């Protein structure tokens, strides 16, 4: 037999059998496919070999099923032990998070980055930048304060202007006409508001 043409997969049921080289992928059997009584045999397999493979496949599937049952029982047992210990998913998450953070803090990358940041904060460039930003903040605050007082002054001047007073009187007269006299105004004084005493 030619060693190059042999199946070298140690888990293969065809180990040691010659492999036929074909240009078509349709000639290769699909792994895990079960062969029913009506299915044709793969080329190069006798009925006895196919039956032996069917038996082996049934045993493997039974072992898989048993292992799944054992795994499920172990998971239930582990969950019961965690419940008795008072461990719930949230506590486990917190513990994992704490442990991960401790691992990060002790990692070389974190220690190196912390040292680098410490060096940066003590550098002259950082101190100069901080001073510049502080001065810029103070200048901005002063400018905003000046602008605010200027706006307040302008609004006060505008309110004292003749145009604004005329507008205020018109609004007062309109309010008086719509709402009428209010408060402790006597009927004798409730004719029309004067320019000097608007109703609001």
Buried (B, 14 or more C-beta within 10 A) or exposed (E): EEEEEBEEEEEEEBEEBBBEEEEEEEEEEEEEEEBEEEEEEBEEBEEEBBEEBEEEBEEEEEEEEEEEEEEEEEEEEEEEEBEEEEEEEEEEEEEEEEEEEEEEEEEEEEEEEEEEEEEEEEEEEEEEEEEEEEEEEEEEEEEEEEEEEEEEEEEEEEEEEEEEBEEBBEEBBEBBEEEEBEEEBEEEEEEEBEEEEBBE
